[in-house]
Structure formats: structure tokens, C-alpha cells
Amino acid sequence: MSHAPDATEIERLARAALAALPEAFRPLAEEVALRIEEFPSERLLDELGIDDPFELTGLYEGVPLTEKSVLDQPQGPDTIRLFRRPILDEWAHRGDVALGDLVRHIVVHELAHHFGWSDADIARIDRWWE
């Protein structure tokens, strides 16, 4: 590859990860908004207590399905934010993983927050270590 993948490519990889989920999870996962940003904002980093913007590759914002109530007032769509530059930095630093695999891992990890999955649930869907 002669250039760094742009936001469109990261989004394409993330959407492919959503499409590859087990059928039981796909419809609900596709309801989560997906945003690709260059870096997390300084405000967000401050809120999370993170000093280095390269440490945050993705973030779930919303109320997990396991905690939602019909009485809740919607505050906006549940959202997964992927941060392109930190993802590319981790990909380059690792050097042993395909970009699509890394993006899938991040997307599944963030969806775990949405679905309320345990580590064992995640491992059944994303066998990252193999």
C-alpha cells in the first residue's frame, strides 16, 4: 500500500466487520451509528483520563442493551467512534496483523459494550489471538 488508508477505508473495514457478525447480532449492531474521526478530542481524552491520543482507538457511546429501559428518554443514537490515526499507529507498530483484523477487533470490542458481552462472549465472535 503506497498511502495510509483514509477514513473511507476504515469505515469500509468496520462495516465489513459488522456484516461478518453472527446473524443474531447483525440487525442490532447495524443500528449503532459508526463515526470515523482522525483523533479523539482533547475534551474526550480529559474526560477519560487519557494523556496520549494514540492510546484510544475506539469508543462506544450509549446505553448498553442490558441496561436500556422503555422509560429511557433517547439521548441520541448509540455510537461507535473509531479513531483513524491511533488505529493506523497500532497497526504499524504491531506489524503482524492485517488492518481489517485490527479494525474488526476494535469494532467487536466496542460492540461488546453495547451488547453487554463478557470476555467469553467476545472470544466466541472475535478469536483475536489466533
N, C-alpha and C positions, 0 to 999 in steps of 0.2 A: 504494500500500500504506500503510495507516494505522498499522501497527505493525511492529516488527522481526521478521523471520522467526525462529521458535523452533527448538529442536533437532530437533523432529519434521520441520519443513520442510527443514532442512539435510539430514537423513537421507534424506528422500524424493528430494531432488535428487541426492544421492550414489548412491542405489540406481538412479535413472533413468540416471545416467552408467554404472553397471556394466551395466545392461541394454542400453545402446546400444553396448557394445564389440563388435568383430568376434566372430563366433561361436566362432572358435578359442580366444579368450582368456576368454570368459564363464564357463565352468564353473570354471576355476582361480581367476579373480578373485572369484567368489562364495564361495569357501572362505575368503577373507580376512575376518576379523572387522572390523566397522565400528563405531567408537565416536565419538560426538559429545560434546565437552566444551566448556565455556564458554571456558576459557583453559588453556594448558599450565601445569603446576605449577611452582613456584619451583625444586624439585629438578630437574625435567626441563630447565628453562632453564639452570640451573647446569651440568648435565651436558653440554649442547650449547654452552655458552659464549655464550648469547644473553642480552642485558640487557633488551630490550624485549619483553614478551609478545605485542605486536601484530605482531612480525616472523615468528611461526611460525603458519602457517595449517593445516598438516597434517604428519603424521609417519607413516612406515612403521616398524613394529617387527616384526622377524622375520628369517628367513634367506632370502635370495633363492633362487628355484628353481634358479638356475645354480650355487649353492653347496651345496645340500642333498645329503645322503648318506643311504642307507638305514641307516647305522650311527649317525646322529644320534639323540640322545635328545630327544624333544619337550620344549620349554620352555614351551609354551603355543601358542595359535593365532597365526599371523601376523595382524597387526592394522594397520589404518589408523585413525589418530586425526585427526579434523577438529576444529578449534578455532573455535567459532561466532563469538565476538566479533572475533577477528582477521580472519576471513573477511568479516564484515559491515563492518568498518572498511576493508578493502581495497576492497570493492565500492563503498562510499560514496565513498571517496577517488578511485577511478578514474572513476566516474560515466558510463562509456561502455561498460559490459559488463553483460549480464544476469547475475543471480545464479546461475542454472543453468549458464551457460557458465563462470563462475568456479569453481564447485564441481566441474564436470566436469574442468576443467583441473587442479585440485588433486588430485582422485582419480586421474586418469591419471598425473600426475607421481609420486604415491606408489606406484601400481601398477608404474611403471617400475622402482622399486627391487625390488619383489617378483619381477618377471619378468626382471630384468637387462637391460632395454632400453637401447639407445643413444639419443642425441638424435634420430637419423634415424628410429628405430622410433617414438618418441613423436610425431614430426611426422606420421607416416602416420596416426596414430589421432586426434591432437588438433591440429588446424590452428588453434591459438590466435590467431595473428596475423592471420587472415583476417577 
